[in-house]
């Protein structure tokens, strides 16, 4: 049970960090004009980086075993970022007010 809780926490943090990375991409895209092909390349880089990090974590932490708490942790991390963290940053007029 302890190992599953640690794994859940790792995937939860992964969800938060992926969402943070996505917001950074959004900020850059909003503030710097990009051509369509550059947007396409950025999207591919984002997808590749997220997928690669997920696979590394998945095989190192879970040994390639798919469990429901993996997806629940990621989804909860994403929801936490959007519902709580981004609001606190925006409330304090932080870096993400550019959004």
C-alpha positions as CSV (number, residue, x, y, z in Angstrom):
1,X,0.0,0.0,0.0
2,X,2.9,2.4,0.8
3,X,4.4,1.8,-2.6
4,X,1.1,2.6,-4.4
5,X,0.8,5.8,-2.4
6,X,4.3,6.9,-3.5
7,X,3.5,6.0,-7.1
8,X,0.3,7.9,-7.0
9,X,2.1,11.0,-5.6
10,X,4.7,10.7,-8.4
11,X,2.0,10.6,-11.1
12,X,0.1,13.4,-9.4
13,X,3.3,15.6,-9.5
14,X,3.8,14.6,-13.1
15,X,0.3,15.9,-13.9
16,X,1.0,19.2,-12.2
17,X,4.4,19.6,-14.0
18,X,3.0,18.7,-17.5
19,X,0.3,21.3,-17.0
20,X,2.9,23.8,-16.0
21,X,4.9,23.0,-19.1
22,X,1.8,23.4,-21.2
23,X,1.1,26.8,-19.7
24,X,4.7,27.9,-20.4
25,X,4.2,26.9,-24.0
26,X,0.9,28.9,-24.1
27,X,2.6,32.0,-22.7
28,X,5.4,31.8,-25.2
29,X,3.0,31.2,-28.1
30,X,0.8,34.2,-27.0
31,X,3.6,36.6,-26.6
32,X,5.8,35.7,-29.5
33,X,4.4,35.4,-33.0
34,X,4.9,32.0,-34.6
35,X,4.5,30.7,-38.1
36,X,2.2,27.7,-38.4
37,X,5.1,25.3,-39.0
38,X,6.8,26.4,-35.9
39,X,3.6,25.9,-33.9
40,X,3.5,22.4,-35.3
41,X,7.1,21.7,-34.3
42,X,6.5,23.1,-30.8
43,X,3.4,20.9,-30.4
44,X,5.5,17.9,-31.5
45,X,8.2,18.8,-29.0
46,X,5.7,19.1,-26.2
47,X,4.1,15.8,-27.0
48,X,7.4,14.1,-27.3
49,X,8.8,15.5,-24.1
50,X,5.6,14.6,-22.1
51,X,5.4,11.1,-23.5
52,X,9.1,10.4,-23.0
53,X,9.0,11.6,-19.4
54,X,5.8,9.6,-18.8
55,X,7.4,6.4,-20.2
56,X,10.6,6.9,-18.1
57,X,8.5,7.3,-15.0
58,X,6.1,4.5,-15.9
59,X,8.8,1.9,-16.4
60,X,11.0,3.1,-13.5
61,X,8.3,3.5,-10.9
62,X,5.5,1.1,-12.0
63,X,7.7,-1.4,-13.9
64,X,5.3,-1.1,-16.9
65,X,2.3,-2.3,-14.9
66,X,-0.8,-0.3,-15.7
67,X,-2.9,0.7,-12.7
68,X,-5.9,2.9,-12.3
69,X,-4.2,5.1,-9.7
70,X,-1.7,6.1,-12.4
71,X,-4.4,7.8,-14.5
72,X,-6.2,9.1,-11.4
73,X,-3.0,10.7,-10.1
74,X,-2.2,12.5,-13.5
75,X,-5.8,13.7,-13.8
76,X,-5.9,14.9,-10.2
77,X,-2.6,16.7,-10.7
78,X,-3.9,18.5,-13.8
79,X,-7.2,19.5,-12.1
80,X,-5.3,20.7,-9.0
81,X,-3.1,22.9,-11.2
82,X,-6.0,24.5,-13.0
83,X,-8.4,24.8,-10.1
84,X,-6.0,25.8,-7.3
85,X,-2.5,26.6,-8.3
86,X,-3.1,28.8,-11.3
87,X,-5.8,30.8,-9.3
88,X,-3.4,31.5,-6.4
89,X,-0.7,32.6,-8.8
90,X,-3.2,34.8,-10.7
91,X,-4.5,36.2,-7.5
92,X,-1.0,37.3,-6.4
93,X,-0.5,38.8,-9.9
94,X,2.4,36.4,-10.6
95,X,4.1,35.3,-13.7
96,X,1.1,33.6,-15.2
97,X,-1.0,36.8,-15.3
98,X,0.2,37.0,-18.8
99,X,-2.3,34.4,-19.7
